[in-house]
């Protein structure tokens, strides 16, 4: 049981990190597009 709980925790941590990275990348792209529009 301990191994299963650890695996679930690791998977959930990886999932949250992946989602947060994905969201931050999307926000970064939006910011770059805004800056490009502002400059041009």
mmCIF entry with sequence, helices, sheets and N, C-alpha, C, O atoms, coordinates in Angstrom:
data_MODEL
# 
_entry.id   MODEL 
# 
_entity.id                         1 
_entity.type                       polymer 
_entity.pdbx_number_of_molecules   1 
# 
_entity_poly.entity_id                      1 
_entity_poly.type                           'polypeptide(L)' 
_entity_poly.nstd_linkage                   no 
_entity_poly.nstd_monomer                   no 
_entity_poly.pdbx_seq_one_letter_code       
;(UNK)(UNK)(UNK)(UNK)(UNK)(UNK)(UNK)(UNK)(UNK)(UNK)(UNK)(UNK)(UNK)(UNK)(UNK)(UNK)
(UNK)(UNK)(UNK)(UNK)(UNK)(UNK)(UNK)(UNK)(UNK)(UNK)(UNK)(UNK)(UNK)(UNK)(UNK)(UNK)
(UNK)(UNK)(UNK)(UNK)(UNK)(UNK)(UNK)(UNK)
;
_entity_poly.pdbx_seq_one_letter_code_can   XXXXXXXXXXXXXXXXXXXXXXXXXXXXXXXXXXXXXXXX 
_entity_poly.pdbx_strand_id                 A 
# 
loop_
_entity_poly_seq.entity_id 
_entity_poly_seq.num 
_entity_poly_seq.mon_id 
_entity_poly_seq.hetero 
1 1  UNK n 
1 2  UNK n 
1 3  UNK n 
1 4  UNK n 
1 5  UNK n 
1 6  UNK n 
1 7  UNK n 
1 8  UNK n 
1 9  UNK n 
1 10 UNK n 
1 11 UNK n 
1 12 UNK n 
1 13 UNK n 
1 14 UNK n 
1 15 UNK n 
1 16 UNK n 
1 17 UNK n 
1 18 UNK n 
1 19 UNK n 
1 20 UNK n 
1 21 UNK n 
1 22 UNK n 
1 23 UNK n 
1 24 UNK n 
1 25 UNK n 
1 26 UNK n 
1 27 UNK n 
1 28 UNK n 
1 29 UNK n 
1 30 UNK n 
1 31 UNK n 
1 32 UNK n 
1 33 UNK n 
1 34 UNK n 
1 35 UNK n 
1 36 UNK n 
1 37 UNK n 
1 38 UNK n 
1 39 UNK n 
1 40 UNK n 
# 
_struct_asym.id          A 
_struct_asym.entity_id   1 
# 
_struct_conf.conf_type_id            HELX_P 
_struct_conf.id                      HELX_P1 
_struct_conf.pdbx_PDB_helix_id       AA1 
_struct_conf.beg_label_comp_id       UNK 
_struct_conf.beg_label_asym_id       A 
_struct_conf.beg_label_seq_id        2 
_struct_conf.pdbx_beg_PDB_ins_code   ? 
_struct_conf.end_label_comp_id       UNK 
_struct_conf.end_label_asym_id       A 
_struct_conf.end_label_seq_id        39 
_struct_conf.pdbx_end_PDB_ins_code   ? 
_struct_conf.beg_auth_comp_id        UNK 
_struct_conf.beg_auth_asym_id        A 
_struct_conf.beg_auth_seq_id         2 
_struct_conf.end_auth_comp_id        UNK 
_struct_conf.end_auth_asym_id        A 
_struct_conf.end_auth_seq_id         39 
_struct_conf.pdbx_PDB_helix_class    1 
_struct_conf.details                 ? 
_struct_conf.pdbx_PDB_helix_length   38 
# 
_struct_conf_type.id          HELX_P 
_struct_conf_type.criteria    ? 
_struct_conf_type.reference   ? 
# 
loop_
_atom_site.group_PDB 
_atom_site.id 
_atom_site.type_symbol 
_atom_site.label_atom_id 
_atom_site.label_alt_id 
_atom_site.label_comp_id 
_atom_site.label_asym_id 
_atom_site.label_entity_id 
_atom_site.label_seq_id 
_atom_site.pdbx_PDB_ins_code 
_atom_site.Cartn_x 
_atom_site.Cartn_y 
_atom_site.Cartn_z 
_atom_site.occupancy 
_atom_site.B_iso_or_equiv 
_atom_site.pdbx_formal_charge 
_atom_site.auth_seq_id 
_atom_site.auth_comp_id 
_atom_site.auth_asym_id 
_atom_site.auth_atom_id 
_atom_site.pdbx_PDB_model_num 
ATOM 1   N N  . UNK A 1 1  ? 0.829  -1.212 0.000   1.00 0.00 ? 1  UNK A N  1 
ATOM 2   C CA . UNK A 1 1  ? 0.000  0.000  0.000   1.00 0.00 ? 1  UNK A CA 1 
ATOM 3   C C  . UNK A 1 1  ? 0.864  1.262  0.000   1.00 0.00 ? 1  UNK A C  1 
ATOM 4   O O  . UNK A 1 1  ? 0.549  2.235  -0.685  1.00 0.00 ? 1  UNK A O  1 
ATOM 5   N N  . UNK A 1 2  ? 1.955  1.241  0.774   1.00 0.00 ? 2  UNK A N  1 
ATOM 6   C CA . UNK A 1 2  ? 2.813  2.431  0.841   1.00 0.00 ? 2  UNK A CA 1 
ATOM 7   C C  . UNK A 1 2  ? 3.354  2.798  -0.540  1.00 0.00 ? 2  UNK A C  1 
ATOM 8   O O  . UNK A 1 2  ? 3.386  3.973  -0.907  1.00 0.00 ? 2  UNK A O  1 
ATOM 9   N N  . UNK A 1 3  ? 3.779  1.787  -1.306  1.00 0.00 ? 3  UNK A N  1 
ATOM 10  C CA . UNK A 1 3  ? 4.328  2.042  -2.644  1.00 0.00 ? 3  UNK A CA 1 
ATOM 11  C C  . UNK A 1 3  ? 3.260  2.682  -3.528  1.00 0.00 ? 3  UNK A C  1 
ATOM 12  O O  . UNK A 1 3  ? 3.547  3.627  -4.263  1.00 0.00 ? 3  UNK A O  1 
ATOM 13  N N  . UNK A 1 4  ? 2.026  2.170  -3.460  1.00 0.00 ? 4  UNK A N  1 
ATOM 14  C CA . UNK A 1 4  ? 0.945  2.722  -4.279  1.00 0.00 ? 4  UNK A CA 1 
ATOM 15  C C  . UNK A 1 4  ? 0.684  4.179  -3.923  1.00 0.00 ? 4  UNK A C  1 
ATOM 16  O O  . UNK A 1 4  ? 0.509  5.015  -4.809  1.00 0.00 ? 4  UNK A O  1 
ATOM 17  N N  . UNK A 1 5  ? 0.657  4.486  -2.626  1.00 0.00 ? 5  UNK A N  1 
ATOM 18  C CA . UNK A 1 5  ? 0.409  5.865  -2.190  1.00 0.00 ? 5  UNK A CA 1 
ATOM 19  C C  . UNK A 1 5  ? 1.527  6.777  -2.706  1.00 0.00 ? 5  UNK A C  1 
ATOM 20  O O  . UNK A 1 5  ? 1.259  7.883  -3.175  1.00 0.00 ? 5  UNK A O  1 
ATOM 21  N N  . UNK A 1 6  ? 2.774  6.316  -2.620  1.00 0.00 ? 6  UNK A N  1 
ATOM 22  C CA . UNK A 1 6  ? 3.901  7.121  -3.110  1.00 0.00 ? 6  UNK A CA 1 
ATOM 23  C C  . UNK A 1 6  ? 3.777  7.359  -4.609  1.00 0.00 ? 6  UNK A C  1 
ATOM 24  O O  . UNK A 1 6  ? 3.989  8.476  -5.079  1.00 0.00 ? 6  UNK A O  1 
ATOM 25  N N  . UNK A 1 7  ? 3.435  6.318  -5.362  1.00 0.00 ? 7  UNK A N  1 
ATOM 26  C CA . UNK A 1 7  ? 3.291  6.471  -6.811  1.00 0.00 ? 7  UNK A CA 1 
ATOM 27  C C  . UNK A 1 7  ? 2.203  7.481  -7.140  1.00 0.00 ? 7  UNK A C  1 
ATOM 28  O O  . UNK A 1 7  ? 2.374  8.314  -8.031  1.00 0.00 ? 7  UNK A O  1 
ATOM 29  N N  . UNK A 1 8  ? 1.078  7.410  -6.420  1.00 0.00 ? 8  UNK A N  1 
ATOM 30  C CA . UNK A 1 8  ? -0.029 8.343  -6.674  1.00 0.00 ? 8  UNK A CA 1 
ATOM 31  C C  . UNK A 1 8  ? 0.420  9.769  -6.361  1.00 0.00 ? 8  UNK A C  1 
ATOM 32  O O  . UNK A 1 8  ? 0.124  10.699 -7.111  1.00 0.00 ? 8  UNK A O  1 
ATOM 33  N N  . UNK A 1 9  ? 1.135  9.934  -5.251  1.00 0.00 ? 9  UNK A N  1 
ATOM 34  C CA . UNK A 1 9  ? 1.610  11.277 -4.885  1.00 0.00 ? 9  UNK A CA 1 
ATOM 35  C C  . UNK A 1 9  ? 2.557  11.820 -5.946  1.00 0.00 ? 9  UNK A C  1 
ATOM 36  O O  . UNK A 1 9  ? 2.438  12.974 -6.357  1.00 0.00 ? 9  UNK A O  1 
ATOM 37  N N  . UNK A 1 10 ? 3.496  10.991 -6.389  1.00 0.00 ? 10 UNK A N  1 
ATOM 38  C CA . UNK A 1 10 ? 4.464  11.423 -7.411  1.00 0.00 ? 10 UNK A CA 1 
ATOM 39  C C  . UNK A 1 10 ? 3.734  11.801 -8.694  1.00 0.00 ? 10 UNK A C  1 
ATOM 40  O O  . UNK A 1 10 ? 4.045  12.819 -9.313  1.00 0.00 ? 10 UNK A O  1 
ATOM 41  N N  . UNK A 1 11 ? 2.756  10.977 -9.097  1.00 0.00 ? 11 UNK A N  1 
ATOM 42  C CA . UNK A 1 11 ? 2.003  11.263 -10.324 1.00 0.00 ? 11 UNK A CA 1 
ATOM 43  C C  . UNK A 1 11 ? 1.230  12.563 -10.185 1.00 0.00 ? 11 UNK A C  1 
ATOM 44  O O  . UNK A 1 11 ? 1.198  13.365 -11.118 1.00 0.00 ? 11 UNK A O  1 
ATOM 45  N N  . UNK A 1 12 ? 0.601  12.786 -9.023  1.00 0.00 ? 12 UNK A N  1 
ATOM 46  C CA . UNK A 1 12 ? -0.178 14.007 -8.831  1.00 0.00 ? 12 UNK A CA 1 
ATOM 47  C C  . UNK A 1 12 ? 0.736  15.227 -8.817  1.00 0.00 ? 12 UNK A C  1 
ATOM 48  O O  . UNK A 1 12 ? 0.380  16.277 -9.353  1.00 0.00 ? 12 UNK A O  1 
ATOM 49  N N  . UNK A 1 13 ? 1.912  15.094 -8.206  1.00 0.00 ? 13 UNK A N  1 
ATOM 50  C CA . UNK A 1 13 ? 2.876  16.201 -8.186  1.00 0.00 ? 13 UNK A CA 1 
ATOM 51  C C  . UNK A 1 13 ? 3.343  16.508 -9.606  1.00 0.00 ? 13 UNK A C  1 
ATOM 52  O O  . UNK A 1 13 ? 3.418  17.673 -9.997  1.00 0.00 ? 13 UNK A O  1 
ATOM 53  N N  . UNK A 1 14 ? 3.655  15.472 -10.374 1.00 0.00 ? 14 UNK A N  1 
ATOM 54  C CA . UNK A 1 14 ? 4.082  15.666 -11.766 1.00 0.00 ? 14 UNK A CA 1 
ATOM 55  C C  . UNK A 1 14 ? 2.967  16.320 -12.573 1.00 0.00 ? 14 UNK A C  1 
ATOM 56  O O  . UNK A 1 14 ? 3.224  17.206 -13.389 1.00 0.00 ? 14 UNK A O  1 
ATOM 57  N N  . UNK A 1 15 ? 1.736  15.889 -12.348 1.00 0.00 ? 15 UNK A N  1 
ATOM 58  C CA . UNK A 1 15 ? 0.595  16.444 -13.082 1.00 0.00 ? 15 UNK A CA 1 
ATOM 59  C C  . UNK A 1 15 ? 0.422  17.920 -12.756 1.00 0.00 ? 15 UNK A C  1 
ATOM 60  O O  . UNK A 1 15 ? 0.220  18.729 -13.661 1.00 0.00 ? 15 UNK A O  1 
ATOM 61  N N  . UNK A 1 16 ? 0.499  18.285 -11.475 1.00 0.00 ? 16 UNK A N  1 
ATOM 62  C CA . UNK A 1 16 ? 0.322  19.684 -11.092 1.00 0.00 ? 16 UNK A CA 1 
ATOM 63  C C  . UNK A 1 16 ? 1.460  20.538 -11.649 1.00 0.00 ? 16 UNK A C  1 
ATOM 64  O O  . UNK A 1 16 ? 1.227  21.657 -12.107 1.00 0.00 ? 16 UNK A O  1 
ATOM 65  N N  . UNK A 1 17 ? 2.688  20.021 -11.615 1.00 0.00 ? 17 UNK A N  1 
ATOM 66  C CA . UNK A 1 17 ? 3.823  20.759 -12.174 1.00 0.00 ? 17 UNK A CA 1 
ATOM 67  C C  . UNK A 1 17 ? 3.649  20.960 -13.673 1.00 0.00 ? 17 UNK A C  1 
ATOM 68  O O  . UNK A 1 17 ? 3.897  22.048 -14.193 1.00 0.00 ? 17 UNK A O  1 
ATOM 69  N N  . UNK A 1 18 ? 3.219  19.900 -14.372 1.00 0.00 ? 18 UNK A N  1 
ATOM 70  C CA . UNK A 1 18 ? 3.026  19.976 -15.814 1.00 0.00 ? 18 UNK A CA 1 
ATOM 71  C C  . UNK A 1 18 ? 1.947  20.994 -16.155 1.00 0.00 ? 18 UNK A C  1 
ATOM 72  O O  . UNK A 1 18 ? 2.108  21.790 -17.080 1.00 0.00 ? 18 UNK A O  1 
ATOM 73  N N  . UNK A 1 19 ? 0.838  20.968 -15.403 1.00 0.00 ? 19 UNK A N  1 
ATOM 74  C CA . UNK A 1 19 ? -0.271 21.901 -15.660 1.00 0.00 ? 19 UNK A CA 1 
ATOM 75  C C  . UNK A 1 19 ? 0.182  23.336 -15.395 1.00 0.00 ? 19 UNK A C  1 
ATOM 76  O O  . UNK A 1 19 ? -0.114 24.236 -16.180 1.00 0.00 ? 19 UNK A O  1 
ATOM 77  N N  . UNK A 1 20 ? 0.901  23.551 -14.285 1.00 0.00 ? 20 UNK A N  1 
ATOM 78  C CA . UNK A 1 20 ? 1.356  24.904 -13.959 1.00 0.00 ? 20 UNK A CA 1 
ATOM 79  C C  . UNK A 1 20 ? 2.344  25.408 -15.009 1.00 0.00 ? 20 UNK A C  1 
ATOM 80  O O  . UNK A 1 20 ? 2.305  26.582 -15.379 1.00 0.00 ? 20 UNK A O  1 
ATOM 81  N N  . UNK A 1 21 ? 3.227  24.535 -15.493 1.00 0.00 ? 21 UNK A N  1 
ATOM 82  C CA . UNK A 1 21 ? 4.162  24.917 -16.557 1.00 0.00 ? 21 UNK A CA 1 
ATOM 83  C C  . UNK A 1 21 ? 3.408  25.271 -17.824 1.00 0.00 ? 21 UNK A C  1 
ATOM 84  O O  . UNK A 1 21 ? 3.719  26.261 -18.486 1.00 0.00 ? 21 UNK A O  1 
ATOM 85  N N  . UNK A 1 22 ? 2.401  24.446 -18.164 1.00 0.00 ? 22 UNK A N  1 
ATOM 86  C CA . UNK A 1 22 ? 1.603  24.672 -19.364 1.00 0.00 ? 22 UNK A CA 1 
ATOM 87  C C  . UNK A 1 22 ? 0.889  26.018 -19.283 1.00 0.00 ? 22 UNK A C  1 
ATOM 88  O O  . UNK A 1 22 ? 0.877  26.781 -20.249 1.00 0.00 ? 22 UNK A O  1 
ATOM 89  N N  . UNK A 1 23 ? 0.287  26.308 -18.113 1.00 0.00 ? 23 UNK A N  1 
ATOM 90  C CA . UNK A 1 23 ? -0.437 27.567 -17.943 1.00 0.00 ? 23 UNK A CA 1 
ATOM 91  C C  . UNK A 1 23 ? 0.524  28.750 -18.001 1.00 0.00 ? 23 UNK A C  1 
ATOM 92  O O  . UNK A 1 23 ? 0.218  29.767 -18.624 1.00 0.00 ? 23 UNK A O  1 
ATOM 93  N N  . UNK A 1 24 ? 1.685  28.625 -17.357 1.00 0.00 ? 24 UNK A N  1 
ATOM 94  C CA . UNK A 1 24 ? 2.653  29.724 -17.369 1.00 0.00 ? 24 UNK A CA 1 
ATOM 95  C C  . UNK A 1 24 ? 3.183  29.958 -18.778 1.00 0.00 ? 24 UNK A C  1 
ATOM 96  O O  . UNK A 1 24 ? 3.431  31.103 -19.158 1.00 0.00 ? 24 UNK A O  1 
ATOM 97  N N  . UNK A 1 25 ? 3.362  28.892 -19.561 1.00 0.00 ? 25 UNK A N  1 
ATOM 98  C CA . UNK A 1 25 ? 3.802  29.037 -20.952 1.00 0.00 ? 25 UNK A CA 1 
ATOM 99  C C  . UNK A 1 25 ? 2.738  29.773 -21.758 1.00 0.00 ? 25 UNK A C  1 
ATOM 100 O O  . UNK A 1 25 ? 3.068  30.659 -22.547 1.00 0.00 ? 25 UNK A O  1 
ATOM 101 N N  . UNK A 1 26 ? 1.470  29.422 -21.573 1.00 0.00 ? 26 UNK A N  1 
ATOM 102 C CA . UNK A 1 26 ? 0.379  30.086 -22.283 1.00 0.00 ? 26 UNK A CA 1 
ATOM 103 C C  . UNK A 1 26 ? 0.348  31.564 -21.925 1.00 0.00 ? 26 UNK A C  1 
ATOM 104 O O  . UNK A 1 26 ? 0.196  32.410 -22.806 1.00 0.00 ? 26 UNK A O  1 
ATOM 105 N N  . UNK A 1 27 ? 0.491  31.889 -20.633 1.00 0.00 ? 27 UNK A N  1 
ATOM 106 C CA . UNK A 1 27 ? 0.488  33.280 -20.201 1.00 0.00 ? 27 UNK A CA 1 
ATOM 107 C C  . UNK A 1 27 ? 1.669  34.025 -20.809 1.00 0.00 ? 27 UNK A C  1 
ATOM 108 O O  . UNK A 1 27 ? 1.526  35.175 -21.225 1.00 0.00 ? 27 UNK A O  1 
ATOM 109 N N  . UNK A 1 28 ? 2.829  33.388 -20.866 1.00 0.00 ? 28 UNK A N  1 
ATOM 110 C CA . UNK A 1 28 ? 4.015  34.010 -21.442 1.00 0.00 ? 28 UNK A CA 1 
ATOM 111 C C  . UNK A 1 28 ? 3.819  34.319 -22.913 1.00 0.00 ? 28 UNK A C  1 
ATOM 112 O O  . UNK A 1 28 ? 4.231  35.379 -23.383 1.00 0.00 ? 28 UNK A O  1 
ATOM 113 N N  . UNK A 1 29 ? 3.194  33.405 -23.649 1.00 0.00 ? 29 UNK A N  1 
ATOM 114 C CA . UNK A 1 29 ? 2.934  33.620 -25.077 1.00 0.00 ? 29 UNK A CA 1 
ATOM 115 C C  . UNK A 1 29 ? 1.977  34.793 -25.254 1.00 0.00 ? 29 UNK A C  1 
ATOM 116 O O  . UNK A 1 29 ? 2.173  35.633 -26.133 1.00 0.00 ? 29 UNK A O  1 
ATOM 117 N N  . UNK A 1 30 ? 0.933  34.850 -24.411 1.00 0.00 ? 30 UNK A N  1 
ATOM 118 C CA . UNK A 1 30 ? -0.024 35.955 -24.503 1.00 0.00 ? 30 UNK A CA 1 
ATOM 119 C C  . UNK A 1 30 ? 0.667  37.283 -24.224 1.00 0.00 ? 30 UNK A C  1 
ATOM 120 O O  . UNK A 1 30 ? 0.410  38.275 -24.906 1.00 0.00 ? 30 UNK A O  1 
ATOM 121 N N  . UNK A 1 31 ? 1.548  37.303 -23.219 1.00 0.00 ? 31 UNK A N  1 
ATOM 122 C CA . UNK A 1 31 ? 2.281  38.529 -22.895 1.00 0.00 ? 31 UNK A CA 1 
ATOM 123 C C  . UNK A 1 31 ? 3.168  38.952 -24.064 1.00 0.00 ? 31 UNK A C  1 
ATOM 124 O O  . UNK A 1 31 ? 3.236  40.137 -24.388 1.00 0.00 ? 31 UNK A O  1 
ATOM 125 N N  . UNK A 1 32 ? 3.847  37.998 -24.699 1.00 0.00 ? 32 UNK A N  1 
ATOM 126 C CA . UNK A 1 32 ? 4.701  38.316 -25.847 1.00 0.00 ? 32 UNK A CA 1 
ATOM 127 C C  . UNK A 1 32 ? 3.868  38.896 -26.986 1.00 0.00 ? 32 UNK A C  1 
ATOM 128 O O  . UNK A 1 32 ? 4.280  39.864 -27.626 1.00 0.00 ? 32 UNK A O  1 
ATOM 129 N N  . UNK A 1 33 ? 2.691  38.307 -27.243 1.00 0.00 ? 33 UNK A N  1 
ATOM 130 C CA . UNK A 1 33 ? 1.826  38.812 -28.313 1.00 0.00 ? 33 UNK A CA 1 
ATOM 131 C C  . UNK A 1 33 ? 1.379  40.236 -27.996 1.00 0.00 ? 33 UNK A C  1 
ATOM 132 O O  . UNK A 1 33 ? 1.354  41.089 -28.884 1.00 0.00 ? 33 UNK A O  1 
ATOM 133 N N  . UNK A 1 34 ? 1.026  40.501 -26.738 1.00 0.00 ? 34 UNK A N  1 
ATOM 134 C CA . UNK A 1 34 ? 0.608  41.852 -26.344 1.00 0.00 ? 34 UNK A CA 1 
ATOM 135 C C  . UNK A 1 34 ? 1.753  42.836 -26.574 1.00 0.00 ? 34 UNK A C  1 
ATOM 136 O O  . UNK A 1 34 ? 1.533  43.930 -27.093 1.00 0.00 ? 34 UNK A O  1 
ATOM 137 N N  . UNK A 1 35 ? 2.961  42.459 -26.196 1.00 0.00 ? 35 UNK A N  1 
ATOM 138 C CA . UNK A 1 35 ? 4.115  43.344 -26.372 1.00 0.00 ? 35 UNK A CA 1 
ATOM 139 C C  . UNK A 1 35 ? 4.378  43.596 -27.850 1.00 0.00 ? 35 UNK A C  1 
ATOM 140 O O  . UNK A 1 35 ? 4.691  44.720 -28.242 1.00 0.00 ? 35 UNK A O  1 
ATOM 141 N N  . UNK A 1 36 ? 4.252  42.560 -28.671 1.00 0.00 ? 36 UNK A N  1 
ATOM 142 C CA . UNK A 1 36 ? 4.478  42.728 -30.103 1.00 0.00 ? 36 UNK A CA 1 
ATOM 143 C C  . UNK A 1 36 ? 3.459  43.689 -30.695 1.00 0.00 ? 36 UNK A C  1 
ATOM 144 O O  . UNK A 1 36 ? 3.812  44.544 -31.507 1.00 0.00 ? 36 UNK A O  1 
ATOM 145 N N  . UNK A 1 37 ? 2.182  43.555 -30.292 1.00 0.00 ? 37 UNK A N  1 
ATOM 146 C CA . UNK A 1 37 ? 1.148  44.466 -30.791 1.00 0.00 ? 37 UNK A CA 1 
ATOM 147 C C  . UNK A 1 37 ? 1.440  45.892 -30.319 1.00 0.00 ? 37 UNK A C  1 
ATOM 148 O O  . UNK A 1 37 ? 1.268  46.850 -31.072 1.00 0.00 ? 37 UNK A O  1 
ATOM 149 N N  . UNK A 1 38 ? 1.883  46.023 -29.066 1.00 0.00 ? 38 UNK A N  1 
ATOM 150 C CA . UNK A 1 38 ? 2.154  47.346 -28.504 1.00 0.00 ? 38 UNK A CA 1 
ATOM 151 C C  . UNK A 1 38 ? 3.316  48.012 -29.242 1.00 0.00 ? 38 UNK A C  1 
ATOM 152 O O  . UNK A 1 38 ? 3.267  49.208 -29.529 1.00 0.00 ? 38 UNK A O  1 
ATOM 153 N N  . UNK A 1 39 ? 4.363  47.236 -29.549 1.00 0.00 ? 39 UNK A N  1 
ATOM 154 C CA . UNK A 1 39 ? 5.533  47.789 -30.231 1.00 0.00 ? 39 UNK A CA 1 
ATOM 155 C C  . UNK A 1 39 ? 5.213  48.151 -31.679 1.00 0.00 ? 39 UNK A C  1 
ATOM 156 O O  . UNK A 1 39 ? 5.697  49.162 -32.186 1.00 0.00 ? 39 UNK A O  1 
ATOM 157 N N  . UNK A 1 40 ? 4.409  47.342 -32.339 1.00 0.00 ? 40 UNK A N  1 
ATOM 158 C CA . UNK A 1 40 ? 4.091  47.587 -33.748 1.00 0.00 ? 40 UNK A CA 1 
ATOM 159 C C  . UNK A 1 40 ? 2.803  48.395 -33.872 1.00 0.00 ? 40 UNK A C  1 
ATOM 160 O O  . UNK A 1 40 ? 2.372  48.701 -34.984 1.00 0.00 ? 40 UNK A O  1 
# 
